[in-house]
Amino acid sequence: MKKLLSIIVSLLVVCGLLAFGAQRLQTSSGSTGKKVLNLYTWGDYIDPSLLTKFQKQTGYHVNVETFDSNEAMYTKIKQGGTSYDLTVPSDYMIEKMKKAHLLLPLDKSKLTGMKNYDPRFMNLAFDQHNRYSVPYFWGTLGIIYNDKYVQPGSIQHWNDLWQRKYHNKIMLIDSARDVMGFALASMNQSMNTTDPATLLAARNKLNRLSPNVKAVVADEIKMYMIQNEAAIAVDWSGEASEMLAGNSHLHYVAPIRRE
């Protein structure tokens, strides 16, 4: 029986001042008398009208900076010189940031909506008891194809990406975790494996995919696919929904496991 194989990308807001920036932020807010919220997030993740509504209701001014990969976000925060209140890493990055002492625990007495979260997305292994984070987005990693260049139904599995006919036709999202993840999935291996031999085999398999890869890109992957710049892309379902809305020739596939 075929089973749906979708890589869950649980994107979570880390609610709590980043440890090294907390005091500096408080000093800055106190000296100016302004209430300021500094948010570091992915591009296109918050509707500007929602920010306007939030600012009007709370009196806080929201400064928004964006990043295009978890690794870029982590590097900038770890280097210091920044004062962010909230950031939006993927699940695995929360655990890494926690180990690097970059986060502060949540004050749950101030979070009134905790009961509204689906229990499936709470108390997960990377942040037990949600000490540092609460869910924001979740979705799947999948394949977007353009029916002008790819026959509908011809892509169902991750392994289909390795076909020679897709030479220089694939764009990959700039996310090392997810690219390694679908390589492991194509081998029917756990996407969370730490076995050195399995990881080496996945790396070697990705090397064999290289001739088919046209580019590894970040947020601009949406624009390229909408403009028919590539036949295939690997990206998250949230990004895919925007692509499909902008180009009727695009389709999204959540690959299934070969039994």
C-alpha positions in Angstrom: 0.0 0.0 0.0 1.3 3.4 -0.9 1.8 5.8 2.0 1.9 9.5 1.7 5.5 10.7 2.4 5.5 14.4 3.3 8.3 16.1 5.0 6.7 18.2 7.7 8.2 21.6 8.0 7.0 23.0 11.3 7.9 26.6 11.4 7.6 28.1 14.9 7.8 31.5 16.4 10.4 31.6 19.2 8.6 33.8 21.8 11.2 35.3 24.1 14.1 37.7 23.8 17.2 36.3 22.3 19.5 36.1 25.3 22.3 38.3 24.2 20.0 41.1 22.9 17.5 41.3 25.8 19.2 43.9 28.0 20.2 46.1 25.1 16.6 46.1 23.7 15.2 47.0 27.1 17.6 49.9 27.4 16.8 51.1 23.9 13.1 51.0 24.5 13.4 52.8 27.8 15.6 55.6 26.5 13.2 56.4 23.6 10.0 55.9 25.4 8.7 53.9 22.4 7.3 50.4 22.5 9.1 48.4 19.9 8.9 44.8 18.8 11.8 43.5 16.6 10.8 40.6 14.4 13.2 38.5 12.4 11.3 36.2 10.0 11.1 34.7 6.5 10.0 36.9 3.6 6.3 37.1 2.9 5.4 35.4 6.2 3.2 38.1 7.7 0.5 40.1 6.0 1.4 43.8 6.2 -2.2 44.6 7.0 -2.0 42.3 10.1 1.1 44.2 11.3 -0.8 47.5 10.9 -3.7 46.1 12.9 -1.4 44.9 15.6 0.4 48.2 15.9 -2.9 50.1 16.1 -4.3 47.8 18.8 -1.1 47.5 21.0 0.7 50.7 20.4 3.9 48.8 19.6 5.9 49.7 16.5 7.1 46.5 14.7 10.4 46.4 13.0 10.6 43.5 10.5 13.8 42.1 9.1 13.8 39.0 6.8 16.1 36.0 6.1 16.0 33.4 3.4 17.4 30.4 5.2 17.6 29.0 8.7 21.4 28.9 8.4 21.6 32.6 7.5 19.3 33.5 10.4 21.3 31.4 12.9 24.7 32.9 11.7 23.5 36.5 12.0 22.0 36.0 15.5 25.0 34.1 16.8 27.4 36.8 15.6 25.6 39.3 17.8 25.0 43.0 17.2 21.3 42.4 16.8 18.4 42.9 19.2 15.5 40.7 18.1 12.4 39.8 20.2 11.0 37.1 18.0 12.3 34.9 15.2 10.7 32.1 13.1 13.1 29.2 12.7 12.2 25.7 11.5 11.8 22.9 14.1 15.4 21.6 14.0 16.9 25.0 14.3 15.1 25.7 17.5 17.0 22.9 19.2 20.3 24.2 17.8 19.6 27.7 19.0 18.6 26.4 22.4 21.9 24.5 22.7 23.8 27.6 21.7 22.0 29.6 24.5 20.4 32.0 22.1 16.9 31.8 23.5 15.0 32.7 26.6 12.1 30.6 28.0 8.5 31.8 27.3 6.5 33.5 30.0 3.3 31.5 29.4 1.4 33.6 31.9 1.2 36.2 29.1 0.2 33.8 26.4 -3.6 33.5 26.4 -4.1 31.4 23.3 -2.2 28.3 24.2 -5.4 26.2 24.5 -6.1 26.9 20.8 -3.2 24.9 19.4 -3.6 21.5 17.9 -2.0 19.0 20.4 -0.3 17.3 17.4 2.0 20.2 17.1 2.8 20.8 20.7 5.4 19.2 23.1 7.5 17.9 20.2 11.0 16.5 20.7 12.9 19.6 19.6 11.2 21.7 22.3 9.5 19.6 24.9 6.7 21.4 26.8 7.1 24.3 24.4 9.5 26.0 26.7 10.9 28.2 24.0 8.5 28.1 21.1 4.9 27.9 19.9 3.7 26.8 16.4 3.2 29.3 13.7 3.1 27.5 10.3 3.3 23.9 9.3 3.3 22.3 5.9 4.9 19.8 3.6 7.9 19.7 1.3 7.0 18.7 -2.2 7.6 19.0 -5.9 6.1 21.7 -8.2 6.1 21.0 -11.9 5.0 23.0 -14.9 2.8 21.1 -17.3 4.2 23.0 -20.2 7.4 21.0 -19.8 6.4 18.0 -17.7 3.7 15.5 -18.4 1.0 15.5 -15.7 1.3 12.4 -13.5 4.9 11.6 -14.5 6.2 12.8 -11.2 5.0 10.9 -8.2 8.1 10.0 -6.2 11.3 11.7 -5.1 13.3 9.3 -7.2 11.7 10.7 -10.3 13.8 13.8 -9.9 16.9 11.8 -10.9 15.7 11.0 -14.4 18.0 12.1 -17.1 15.3 13.9 -19.1 15.2 16.5 -16.3 18.8 17.7 -17.0 19.2 21.3 -15.9 15.4 21.6 -15.3 15.1 21.6 -11.5 15.3 24.4 -9.0 15.9 23.5 -5.3 14.9 25.6 -2.3 18.0 26.8 -0.4 17.5 24.6 2.7 20.2 22.1 3.5 18.0 20.2 5.9 15.2 19.8 3.4 17.4 18.8 0.5 19.2 16.2 2.6 15.7 15.2 3.8 14.3 14.4 0.4 17.4 12.5 -0.6 17.0 10.3 2.5 13.3 9.9 1.8 14.1 8.8 -1.7 16.1 6.0 -0.1 13.3 5.0 2.2 15.5 6.2 5.1 14.5 8.3 8.1 14.9 12.0 7.5 16.3 12.3 11.0 18.9 9.6 10.8 22.3 10.3 12.2 23.9 7.1 10.8 27.2 8.2 9.1 27.0 5.6 6.3 23.4 6.5 5.5 24.2 10.2 5.4 27.2 9.6 3.1 25.0 7.6 0.8 22.5 10.4 0.7 25.2 12.9 -0.1 26.5 10.8 -2.9 23.0 10.4 -4.3 22.6 14.2 -4.2 25.8 14.5 -6.1 24.3 12.4 -8.8 21.3 14.8 -8.9 23.6 17.8 -9.7 23.3 17.6 -13.5 19.6 18.1 -13.2 19.8 21.1 -10.9 19.5 24.4 -12.6 19.8 26.5 -9.5 19.6 26.5 -5.7 17.6 29.6 -4.7 15.6 31.2 -1.9 12.5 33.3 -2.0 13.0 34.2 -5.6 12.1 30.6 -6.5 8.5 31.6 -6.5 9.0 34.3 -9.1 11.1 32.0 -11.3 8.5 29.3 -11.4 5.6 31.7 -12.0 7.6 33.1 -14.9 8.2 29.6 -16.4 11.9 29.8 -15.8 12.2 26.2 -14.8 10.2 23.0 -15.3 10.4 21.7 -11.8 11.0 23.0 -8.3 11.3 21.5 -4.8 9.8 23.8 -2.2 7.4 24.0 0.7 3.6 23.8 0.3 3.1 27.4 1.5 5.4 28.7 -1.2 3.8 26.4 -3.7 0.4 27.8 -3.1 1.6 31.2 -4.1 3.2 29.8 -7.3 0.0 27.9 -8.3 -2.0 31.1 -7.7 0.3 32.9 -10.1 0.6 30.4 -12.9 -2.2 27.9 -13.9 0.4 25.6 -15.5 2.0 24.8 -12.1 1.0 21.8 -10.0 2.1 20.5 -6.5 2.9 16.9 -5.7 3.5 15.5 -2.2 5.6 12.5 -3.1 4.6 9.0 -2.0 6.9 6.3 -0.8 7.7 3.4 -3.1 6.9 0.1 -1.3 
